[in-house]
Amino acid sequence: MENNQSGSNFLYFLTGISVGALIGILFAPQSGRETRDYITTRTEEGRGYVTKKSQDLRGQASEYVDRGKEMVQDQKEHLAAAIDAGKQAYKSETGAKAAKGAKG
C-alpha cells in the first residue's frame, strides 16, 4: 500500500513539474535564454528529487527483502524444531509401546 501512495505522489510531482514548466513558458516575463535557464534549473532539481526518491525506494525494498528473508529463516527454524519434537514424541511413544509389549 505504501508503494501505491509513493507512486501516486511521484505522478503528482511529475504532473506538477510539467504544468509549471508549461505555464512558465507561456507567461514568462523573462527572455528566451532566461526562461531556458530557469527550465534547466528546475529540470535538474526535479532530476535530483527523482534520483533521491528512487534511492529511498530501493533502500526500502532492500529492507523489506531482508525482513522477508529473516522471517523465512525463523519459520524454517520453528518448523525444524517442531519436526524434531514430533520425532522425539514418536520415538518415546514407540519405545513405551515396545516396553509394554515386552512386559505383557
N, CA, C and O atoms as a Tinker XYZ file with bonds, in Angstrom:
   416  protein
     1  N      0.832000   -1.189000    0.000000    73     2
     2  CA     0.000000    0.000000    0.000000    64     1     3
     3  C      0.876000    1.253000    0.000000    63     2     4     5
     4  O      0.551000    2.249000   -0.646000    81     3
     5  N      1.965000    1.193000    0.715000    73     3     6
     6  CA     2.868000    2.336000    0.778000    64     5     7
     7  C      3.458000    2.627000   -0.594000    63     6     8     9
     8  O      3.654000    3.788000   -0.951000    81     7
     9  N      3.743000    1.583000   -1.364000    73     7    10
    10  CA     4.294000    1.767000   -2.704000    64     9    11
    11  C      3.295000    2.469000   -3.612000    63    10    12    13
    12  O      3.685000    3.304000   -4.428000    81    11
    13  N      2.000000    2.140000   -3.480000    73    11    14
    14  CA     0.983000    2.784000   -4.299000    64    13    15
    15  C      0.916000    4.276000   -4.000000    63    14    16    17
    16  O      0.776000    5.086000   -4.917000    81    15
    17  N      1.012000    4.640000   -2.743000    73    15    18
    18  CA     0.957000    6.040000   -2.369000    64    17    19
    19  C      2.203000    6.766000   -2.866000    63    18    20    21
    20  O      2.106000    7.897000   -3.342000    81    19
    21  N      3.356000    6.142000   -2.766000    73    19    22
    22  CA     4.590000    6.751000   -3.249000    64    21    23
    23  C      4.519000    6.950000   -4.749000    63    22    24    25
    24  O      4.924000    7.994000   -5.261000    81    23
    25  N      4.004000    5.951000   -5.460000    73    23    26
    26  CA     3.854000    6.065000   -6.909000    64    25    27
    27  C      2.878000    7.161000   -7.280000    63    26    28    29
    28  O      3.096000    7.894000   -8.245000    81    27
    29  N      1.810000    7.274000   -6.523000    73    27    30
    30  CA     0.818000    8.312000   -6.774000    64    29    31
    31  C      1.420000    9.692000   -6.518000    63    30    32    33
    32  O      1.206000   10.618000   -7.301000    81    31
    33  N      2.162000    9.830000   -5.436000    73    31    34
    34  CA     2.811000   11.109000   -5.133000    64    33    35
    35  C      3.815000   11.474000   -6.211000    63    34    36    37
    36  O      3.931000   12.640000   -6.589000    81    35
    37  N      4.538000   10.487000   -6.703000    73    35    38
    38  CA     5.510000   10.722000   -7.764000    64    37    39
    39  C      4.809000   11.199000   -9.030000    63    38    40    41
    40  O      5.292000   12.111000   -9.701000    81    39
    41  N      3.681000   10.594000   -9.359000    73    39    42
    42  CA     2.914000   11.005000  -10.538000    64    41    43
    43  C      2.425000   12.444000  -10.381000    63    42    44    45
    44  O      2.485000   13.224000  -11.332000    81    43
    45  N      1.949000   12.798000   -9.206000    73    43    46
    46  CA     1.523000   14.177000   -8.955000    64    45    47
    47  C      2.696000   15.140000   -9.100000    63    46    48    49
    48  O      2.555000   16.236000   -9.641000    81    47
    49  N      3.851000   14.712000   -8.609000    73    47    50
    50  CA     5.052000   15.538000   -8.713000    64    49    51
    51  C      5.388000   15.815000  -10.177000    63    50    52    53
    52  O      5.614000   16.962000  -10.563000    81    51
    53  N      5.419000   14.763000  -10.985000    73    51    54
    54  CA     5.745000   14.934000  -12.403000    64    53    55
    55  C      4.706000   15.797000  -13.122000    63    54    56    57
    56  O      5.054000   16.628000  -13.961000    81    55
    57  N      3.454000   15.597000  -12.794000    73    55    58
    58  CA     2.397000   16.407000  -13.393000    64    57    59
    59  C      2.581000   17.868000  -13.008000    63    58    60    61
    60  O      2.438000   18.755000  -13.849000    81    59
    61  N      2.894000   18.119000  -11.756000    73    59    62
    62  CA     3.115000   19.492000  -11.293000    64    61    63
    63  C      4.280000   20.151000  -11.997000    63    62    64    65
    64  O      4.210000   21.324000  -12.363000    81    63
    65  N      5.352000   19.401000  -12.186000    73    63    66
    66  CA     6.508000   19.964000  -12.898000    64    65    67
    67  C      6.133000   20.302000  -14.338000    63    66    68    69
    68  O      6.493000   21.364000  -14.846000    81    67
    69  N      5.416000   19.405000  -14.986000    73    67    70
    70  CA     5.031000   19.630000  -16.379000    64    69    71
    71  C      4.135000   20.851000  -16.522000    63    70    72    73
    72  O      4.360000   21.703000  -17.381000    81    71
    73  N      3.132000   20.926000  -15.682000    73    71    74
    74  CA     2.210000   22.062000  -15.743000    64    73    75
    75  C      2.941000   23.356000  -15.407000    63    74    76    77
    76  O      2.743000   24.374000  -16.070000    81    75
    77  N      3.777000   23.318000  -14.388000    73    75    78
    78  CA     4.544000   24.507000  -14.006000    64    77    79
    79  C      5.463000   24.977000  -15.120000    63    78    80    81
    80  O      5.570000   26.176000  -15.380000    81    79
    81  N      6.120000   24.045000  -15.768000    73    79    82
    82  CA     7.016000   24.413000  -16.875000    64    81    83
    83  C      6.228000   25.030000  -18.028000    63    82    84    85
    84  O      6.652000   26.027000  -18.611000    81    83
    85  N      5.097000   24.442000  -18.349000    73    83    86
    86  CA     4.271000   24.966000  -19.439000    64    85    87
    87  C      3.768000   26.373000  -19.121000    63    86    88    89
    88  O      3.833000   27.261000  -19.971000    81    87
    89  N      3.279000   26.575000  -17.931000    73    87    90
    90  CA     2.803000   27.907000  -17.538000    64    89    91
    91  C      3.958000   28.894000  -17.521000    63    90    92    93
    92  O      3.818000   30.042000  -17.943000    81    91
    93  N      5.100000   28.432000  -17.027000    73    91    94
    94  CA     6.286000   29.296000  -17.001000    64    93    95
    95  C      6.694000   29.750000  -18.395000    63    94    96    97
    96  O      7.081000   30.902000  -18.591000    81    95
    97  N      6.610000   28.868000  -19.333000    73    95    98
    98  CA     6.973000   29.225000  -20.715000    64    97    99
    99  C      5.960000   30.197000  -21.305000    63    98   100   101
   100  O      6.331000   31.175000  -21.955000    81    99
   101  N      4.690000   29.924000  -21.077000    73    99   102
   102  CA     3.648000   30.758000  -21.678000    64   101   103
   103  C      3.605000   32.177000  -21.101000    63   102   104   105
   104  O      3.351000   33.139000  -21.826000    81   103
   105  N      3.848000   32.297000  -19.822000    73   103   106
   106  CA     3.706000   33.592000  -19.169000    64   105   107
   107  C      5.033000   34.150000  -18.651000    63   106   108   109
   108  O      5.051000   34.951000  -17.717000    81   107
   109  N      6.101000   33.739000  -19.238000    73   107   110
   110  CA     7.424000   34.150000  -18.759000    64   109   111
   111  C      7.682000   35.629000  -19.043000    63   110   112   113
   112  O      7.589000   36.072000  -20.188000    81   111
   113  N      8.006000   36.391000  -17.996000    73   111   114
   114  CA     8.358000   37.791000  -18.202000    64   113   115
   115  C      9.835000   37.950000  -18.569000    63   114   116   117
   116  O     10.339000   39.064000  -18.713000    81   115
   117  N     10.514000   36.811000  -18.716000    73   115   118
   118  CA    11.939000   36.841000  -18.985000    64   117   119
   119  C     12.208000   36.605000  -20.468000    63   118   120   121
   120  O     11.309000   36.279000  -21.242000    81   119
   121  N     13.457000   36.778000  -20.830000    73   119   122
   122  CA    13.850000   36.495000  -22.199000    64   121   123
   123  C     13.880000   34.991000  -22.421000    63   122   124   125
   124  O     13.762000   34.205000  -21.481000    81   123
   125  N     14.036000   34.612000  -23.663000    73   123   126
   126  CA    14.088000   33.191000  -24.003000    64   125   127
   127  C     15.234000   32.483000  -23.300000    63   126   128   129
   128  O     15.069000   31.376000  -22.787000    81   127
   129  N     16.388000   33.120000  -23.278000    73   127   130
   130  CA    17.554000   32.494000  -22.629000    64   129   131
   131  C     17.306000   32.326000  -21.130000    63   130   132   133
   132  O     17.604000   31.272000  -20.569000    81   131
   133  N     16.767000   33.346000  -20.485000    73   131   134
   134  CA    16.481000   33.247000  -19.052000    64   133   135
   135  C     15.452000   32.164000  -18.776000    63   134   136   137
   136  O     15.556000   31.435000  -17.789000    81   135
   137  N     14.464000   32.062000  -19.644000    73   135   138
   138  CA    13.442000   31.033000  -19.487000    64   137   139
   139  C     14.060000   29.653000  -19.633000    63   138   140   141
   140  O     13.759000   28.749000  -18.853000    81   139
   141  N     14.922000   29.486000  -20.626000    73   139   142
   142  CA    15.592000   28.188000  -20.816000    64   141   143
   143  C     16.463000   27.851000  -19.609000    63   142   144   145
   144  O     16.497000   26.703000  -19.166000    81   143
   145  N     17.163000   28.843000  -19.082000    73   143   146
   146  CA    17.983000   28.608000  -17.888000    64   145   147
   147  C     17.112000   28.198000  -16.695000    63   146   148   149
   148  O     17.463000   27.304000  -15.925000    81   147
   149  N     15.981000   28.871000  -16.567000    73   147   150
   150  CA    15.046000   28.550000  -15.494000    64   149   151
   151  C     14.544000   27.115000  -15.633000    63   150   152   153
   152  O     14.510000   26.360000  -14.662000    81   151
   153  N     14.160000   26.757000  -16.840000    73   151   154
   154  CA    13.654000   25.395000  -17.085000    64   153   155
   155  C     14.751000   24.374000  -16.815000    63   154   156   157
   156  O     14.497000   23.322000  -16.228000    81   155
   157  N     15.964000   24.685000  -17.242000    73   155   158
   158  CA    17.088000   23.775000  -17.000000    64   157   159
   159  C     17.315000   23.585000  -15.508000    63   158   160   161
   160  O     17.525000   22.466000  -15.040000    81   159
   161  N     17.271000   24.682000  -14.768000    73   159   162
   162  CA    17.464000   24.601000  -13.321000    64   161   163
   163  C     16.379000   23.748000  -12.679000    63   162   164   165
   164  O     16.662000   22.882000  -11.851000    81   163
   165  N     15.145000   24.001000  -13.065000    73   163   166
   166  CA    14.024000   23.242000  -12.494000    64   165   167
   167  C     14.110000   21.769000  -12.889000    63   166   168   169
   168  O     13.784000   20.892000  -12.089000    81   167
   169  N     14.539000   21.500000  -14.093000    73   167   170
   170  CA    14.679000   20.120000  -14.535000    64   169   171
   171  C     15.738000   19.406000  -13.713000    63   170   172   173
   172  O     15.549000   18.256000  -13.319000    81   171
   173  N     16.839000   20.073000  -13.455000    73   171   174
   174  CA    17.901000   19.481000  -12.627000    64   173   175
   175  C     17.407000   19.224000  -11.209000    63   174   176   177
   176  O     17.722000   18.194000  -10.613000    81   175
   177  N     16.635000   20.160000  -10.671000    73   175   178
   178  CA    16.070000   19.961000   -9.341000    64   177   179
   179  C     15.135000   18.753000   -9.331000    63   178   180   181
   180  O     15.161000   17.936000   -8.411000    81   179
   181  N     14.316000   18.658000  -10.367000    73   179   182
   182  CA    13.400000   17.520000  -10.486000    64   181   183
   183  C     14.156000   16.214000  -10.626000    63   182   184   185
   184  O     13.780000   15.204000  -10.031000    81   183
   185  N     15.213000   16.234000  -11.404000    73   183   186
   186  CA    16.031000   15.032000  -11.587000    64   185   187
   187  C     16.662000   14.622000  -10.255000    63   186   188   189
   188  O     16.709000   13.438000   -9.920000    81   187
   189  N     17.140000   15.601000   -9.508000    73   187   190
   190  CA    17.716000   15.302000   -8.196000    64   189   191
   191  C     16.687000   14.692000   -7.254000    63   190   192   193
   192  O     16.977000   13.750000   -6.517000    81   191
   193  N     15.476000   15.250000   -7.293000    73   191   194
   194  CA    14.398000   14.731000   -6.453000    64   193   195
   195  C     14.059000   13.295000   -6.840000    63   194   196   197
   196  O     13.904000   12.432000   -5.975000    81   195
   197  N     13.946000   13.044000   -8.132000    73   195   198
   198  CA    13.611000   11.701000   -8.609000    64   197   199
   199  C     14.721000   10.717000   -8.232000    63   198   200   201
   200  O     14.437000    9.595000   -7.813000    81   199
   201  N     15.964000   11.127000   -8.377000    73   199   202
   202  CA    17.086000   10.261000   -8.020000    64   201   203
   203  C     17.055000    9.926000   -6.534000    63   202   204   205
   204  O     17.235000    8.770000   -6.148000    81   203
   205  N     16.827000   10.934000   -5.707000    73   203   206
   206  CA    16.774000   10.702000   -4.259000    64   205   207
   207  C     15.618000    9.774000   -3.904000    63   206   208   209
   208  O     15.779000    8.853000   -3.103000    81   207
   209  N     14.467000   10.015000   -4.493000    73   207   210
   210  CA    13.299000    9.178000   -4.214000    64   209   211
   211  C     13.546000    7.741000   -4.642000    63   210   212   213
   212  O     13.190000    6.810000   -3.919000    81   211
   213  N     14.151000    7.548000   -5.808000    73   211   214
   214  CA    14.404000    6.189000   -6.281000    64   213   215
   215  C     15.397000    5.485000   -5.366000    63   214   216   217
   216  O     15.261000    4.287000   -5.117000    81   215
   217  N     16.387000    6.204000   -4.863000    73   215   218
   218  CA    17.336000    5.606000   -3.916000    64   217   219
   219  C     16.627000    5.235000   -2.618000    63   218   220   221
   220  O     16.882000    4.178000   -2.042000    81   219
   221  N     15.741000    6.107000   -2.167000    73   219   222
   222  CA    14.975000    5.812000   -0.949000    64   221   223
   223  C     14.117000    4.568000   -1.142000    63   222   224   225
   224  O     14.057000    3.700000   -0.271000    81   223
   225  N     13.452000    4.491000   -2.296000    73   223   226
   226  CA    12.589000    3.345000   -2.567000    64   225   227
   227  C     13.400000    2.060000   -2.682000    63   226   228   229
   228  O     12.964000    1.007000   -2.219000    81   227
   229  N     14.573000    2.141000   -3.293000    73   227   230
   230  CA    15.442000    0.966000   -3.380000    64   229   231
   231  C     15.852000    0.511000   -1.980000    63   230   232   233
   232  O     15.871000   -0.683000   -1.682000    81   231
   233  N     16.176000    1.479000   -1.134000    73   231   234
   234  CA    16.549000    1.154000    0.241000    64   233   235
   235  C     15.417000    0.479000    0.990000    63   234   236   237
   236  O     15.632000   -0.493000    1.715000    81   235
   237  N     14.209000    0.997000    0.811000    73   235   238
   238  CA    13.045000    0.393000    1.460000    64   237   239
   239  C     12.811000   -1.013000    0.936000    63   238   240   241
   240  O     12.532000   -1.926000    1.713000    81   239
   241  N     12.920000   -1.196000   -0.366000    73   239   242
   242  CA    12.712000   -2.518000   -0.951000    64   241   243
   243  C     13.742000   -3.504000   -0.414000    63   242   244   245
   244  O     13.410000   -4.645000   -0.093000    81   243
   245  N     14.974000   -3.069000   -0.318000    73   243   246
   246  CA    16.034000   -3.924000    0.213000    64   245   247
   247  C     15.740000   -4.300000    1.658000    63   246   248   249
   248  O     15.957000   -5.438000    2.074000    81   247
   249  N     15.250000   -3.340000    2.405000    73   247   250
   250  CA    14.891000   -3.581000    3.807000    64   249   251
   251  C     13.778000   -4.626000    3.904000    63   250   252   253
   252  O     13.840000   -5.532000    4.735000    81   251
   253  N     12.759000   -4.493000    3.045000    73   251   254
   254  CA    11.661000   -5.452000    3.048000    64   253   255
   255  C     12.138000   -6.845000    2.656000    63   254   256   257
   256  O     11.686000   -7.839000    3.225000    81   255
   257  N     13.034000   -6.922000    1.704000    73   255   258
   258  CA    13.575000   -8.220000    1.288000    64   257   259
   259  C     14.339000   -8.856000    2.441000    63   258   260   261
   260  O     14.192000  -10.049000    2.705000    81   259
   261  N     15.153000   -8.063000    3.125000    73   259   262
   262  CA    15.909000   -8.589000    4.267000    64   261   263
   263  C     14.982000   -9.078000    5.367000    63   262   264   265
   264  O     15.208000  -10.137000    5.954000    81   263
   265  N     13.947000   -8.312000    5.643000    73   263   266
   266  CA    12.973000   -8.738000    6.664000    64   265   267
   267  C     12.291000  -10.035000    6.254000    63   266   268   269
   268  O     12.089000  -10.932000    7.073000    81   267
   269  N     11.941000  -10.122000    4.975000    73   267   270
   270  CA    11.303000  -11.341000    4.475000    64   269   271
   271  C     12.212000  -12.548000    4.623000    63   270   272   273
   272  O     11.762000  -13.624000    5.016000    81   271
   273  N     13.489000  -12.375000    4.311000    73   271   274
   274  CA    14.447000  -13.475000    4.459000    64   273   275
   275  C     14.551000  -13.903000    5.915000    63   274   276   277
   276  O     14.598000  -15.097000    6.213000    81   275
   277  N     14.585000  -12.935000    6.818000    73   275   278
   278  CA    14.655000  -13.256000    8.243000    64   277   279
   279  C     13.417000  -14.027000    8.693000    63   278   280   281
   280  O     13.515000  -14.986000    9.460000    81   279
   281  N     12.256000  -13.600000    8.210000    73   279   282
   282  CA    11.016000  -14.279000    8.595000    64   281   283
   283  C     11.001000  -15.717000    8.073000    63   282   284   285
   284  O     10.576000  -16.632000    8.779000    81   283
   285  N     11.459000  -15.911000    6.853000    73   283   286
   286  CA    11.513000  -17.260000    6.292000    64   285   287
   287  C     12.472000  -18.117000    7.102000    63   286   288   289
   288  O     12.168000  -19.270000    7.409000    81   287
   289  N     13.616000  -17.568000    7.447000    73   287   290
   290  CA    14.595000  -18.318000    8.245000    64   289   291
   291  C     14.009000  -18.691000    9.609000    63   290   292   293
   292  O     14.190000  -19.817000   10.074000    81   291
   293  N     13.310000  -17.752000   10.251000    73   291   294
   294  CA    12.677000  -18.043000   11.539000    64   293   295
   295  C     11.651000  -19.164000   11.407000    63   294   296   297
   296  O     11.580000  -20.059000   12.248000    81   295
   297  N     10.858000  -19.101000   10.337000    73   295   298
   298  CA     9.842000  -20.139000   10.123000    64   297   299
   299  C     10.490000  -21.501000    9.875000    63   298   300   301
   300  O      9.985000  -22.523000   10.341000    81   299
   301  N     11.607000  -21.520000    9.141000    73   299   302
   302  CA    12.325000  -22.777000    8.916000    64   301   303
   303  C     12.802000  -23.362000   10.245000    63   302   304   305
   304  O     12.677000  -24.561000   10.493000    81   303
   305  N     13.350000  -22.492000   11.090000    73   303   306
   306  CA    13.839000  -22.951000   12.394000    64   305   307
   307  C     12.705000  -23.492000   13.248000    63   306   308   309
   308  O     12.862000  -24.519000   13.908000    81   307
   309  N     11.562000  -22.813000   13.244000    73   307   310
   310  CA    10.409000  -23.277000   14.025000    64   309   311
   311  C      9.896000  -24.607000   13.488000    63   310   312   313
   312  O      9.531000  -25.500000   14.253000    81   311
   313  N      9.874000  -24.725000   12.167000    73   311   314
   314  CA     9.414000  -25.972000   11.558000    64   313   315
   315  C     10.370000  -27.109000   11.889000    63   314   316   317
   316  O      9.931000  -28.215000   12.206000    81   315
   317  N     11.661000  -26.852000   11.819000    73   315   318
   318  CA    12.648000  -27.880000   12.154000    64   317   319
   319  C     12.497000  -28.302000   13.616000    63   318   320   321
   320  O     12.572000  -29.489000   13.932000    81   319
   321  N     12.285000  -27.337000   14.502000    73   319   322
   322  CA    12.090000  -27.657000   15.914000    64   321   323
   323  C     10.829000  -28.492000   16.119000    63   322   324   325
   324  O     10.824000  -29.428000   16.919000    81   323
   325  N      9.767000  -28.157000   15.400000    73   323   326
   326  CA     8.518000  -28.914000   15.518000    64   325   327
   327  C      8.699000  -30.333000   14.995000    63   326   328   329
   328  O      8.178000  -31.282000   15.582000    81   327
   329  N      9.428000  -30.482000   13.903000    73   327   330
   330  CA     9.674000  -31.820000   13.356000    64   329   331
   331  C     10.511000  -32.642000   14.337000    63   330   332   333
   332  O     10.227000  -33.817000   14.569000    81   331
   333  N     11.529000  -32.028000   14.902000    73   331   334
   334  CA    12.353000  -32.729000   15.892000    64   333   335
   335  C     11.522000  -33.143000   17.107000    63   334   336   337
   336  O     11.677000  -34.251000   17.622000    81   335
   337  N     10.650000  -32.260000   17.558000    73   335   338
   338  CA     9.790000  -32.585000   18.703000    64   337   339
   339  C      8.850000  -33.736000   18.341000    63   338   340   341
   340  O      8.597000  -34.622000   19.157000    81   339
   341  N      8.340000  -33.713000   17.116000    73   339   342
   342  CA     7.460000  -34.806000   16.666000    64   341   343
   343  C      8.201000  -36.131000   16.596000    63   342   344   345
   344  O      7.666000  -37.164000   16.998000    81   343
   345  N      9.423000  -36.111000   16.090000    73   343   346
   346  CA    10.233000  -37.334000   16.028000    64   345   347
   347  C     10.500000  -37.864000   17.430000    63   346   348   349
   348  O     10.398000  -39.064000   17.687000    81   347
   349  N     10.843000  -36.951000   18.327000    73   347   350
   350  CA    11.131000  -37.340000   19.707000    64   349   351
   351  C      9.894000  -37.947000   20.360000    63   350   352   353
   352  O      9.986000  -38.960000   21.054000    81   351
   353  N      8.746000  -37.331000   20.137000    73   351   354
   354  CA     7.499000  -37.855000   20.704000    64   353   355
   355  C      7.189000  -39.227000   20.117000    63   354   356   357
   356  O      6.746000  -40.122000   20.837000    81   355
   357  N      7.415000  -39.399000   18.838000    73   355   358
   358  CA     7.177000  -40.687000   18.184000    64   357   359
   359  C      8.091000  -41.761000   18.771000    63   358   360   361
   360  O      7.646000  -42.867000   19.079000    81   359
   361  N      9.381000  -41.421000   18.923000    73   359   362
   362  CA    10.328000  -42.387000   19.499000    64   361   363
   363  C      9.930000  -42.750000   20.924000    63   362   364   365
   364  O     10.001000  -43.916000   21.313000    81   363
   365  N      9.518000  -41.767000   21.695000    73   363   366
   366  CA     9.092000  -42.028000   23.074000    64   365   367
   367  C      7.880000  -42.939000   23.103000    63   366   368   369
   368  O      7.808000  -43.871000   23.905000    81   367
   369  N      6.930000  -42.664000   22.225000    73   367   370
   370  CA     5.691000  -43.446000   22.184000    64   369   371
   371  C      5.965000  -44.874000   21.723000    63   370   372   373
   372  O      5.465000  -45.832000   22.313000    81   371
   373  N      6.757000  -45.009000   20.670000    73   371   374
   374  CA     7.044000  -46.370000   20.196000    64   373   375
   375  C      7.903000  -47.122000   21.195000    63   374   376   377
   376  O      7.764000  -48.338000   21.328000    81   375
   377  N      8.787000  -46.430000   21.901000    73   375   378
   378  CA     9.593000  -47.074000   22.938000    64   377   379
   379  C      8.735000  -47.537000   24.098000    63   378   380   381
   380  O      8.968000  -48.609000   24.656000    81   379
   381  N      7.744000  -46.737000   24.465000    73   379   382
   382  CA     6.839000  -47.090000   25.553000    64   381   383
   383  C      5.972000  -48.285000   25.166000    63   382   384   385
   384  O      5.729000  -49.162000   25.995000    81   383
   385  N      5.508000  -48.330000   23.934000    73   383   386
   386  CA     4.689000  -49.452000   23.465000    64   385   387
   387  C      5.522000  -50.729000   23.403000    63   386   388   389
   388  O      5.045000  -51.814000   23.737000    81   387
   389  N      6.782000  -50.581000   22.968000    73   387   390
   390  CA     7.657000  -51.764000   22.900000    64   389   391
   391  C      7.923000  -52.302000   24.290000    63   390   392   393
   392  O      7.960000  -53.515000   24.496000    81   391
   393  N      8.109000  -51.407000   25.242000    73   391   394
   394  CA     8.356000  -51.838000   26.617000    64   393   395
   395  C      7.118000  -52.523000   27.194000    63   394   396   397
   396  O      7.254000  -53.495000   27.937000    81   395
   397  N      5.915000  -52.043000   26.872000    73   395   398
   398  CA     4.668000  -52.658000   27.334000    64   397   399
   399  C      4.502000  -54.027000   26.708000    63   398   400   401
   400  O      4.072000  -54.977000   27.363000    81   399
   401  N      4.846000  -54.120000   25.438000    73   399   402
   402  CA     4.727000  -55.398000   24.724000    64   401   403
   403  C      5.669000  -56.445000   25.288000    63   402   404   405
   404  O      5.337000  -57.630000   25.307000    81   403
   405  N      6.826000  -56.029000   25.742000    73   403   406
   406  CA     7.795000  -56.973000   26.307000    64   405   407
   407  C      7.327000  -57.469000   27.668000    63   406   408   409
   408  O      7.602000  -58.611000   28.037000    81   407
   409  N      6.626000  -56.628000   28.417000    73   407   410
   410  CA     6.149000  -56.983000   29.747000    64   409   411
   411  C      4.942000  -57.904000   29.653000    63   410   412   413
   412  O      4.787000  -58.835000   30.442000    81   411
   413  N      4.101000  -57.628000   28.683000    73   411   414
   414  CA     2.805000  -58.263000   28.607000    64   413   415
   415  C      2.799000  -59.532000   27.959000    63   414   416
   416  O      1.747000  -60.160000   27.840000    81   415
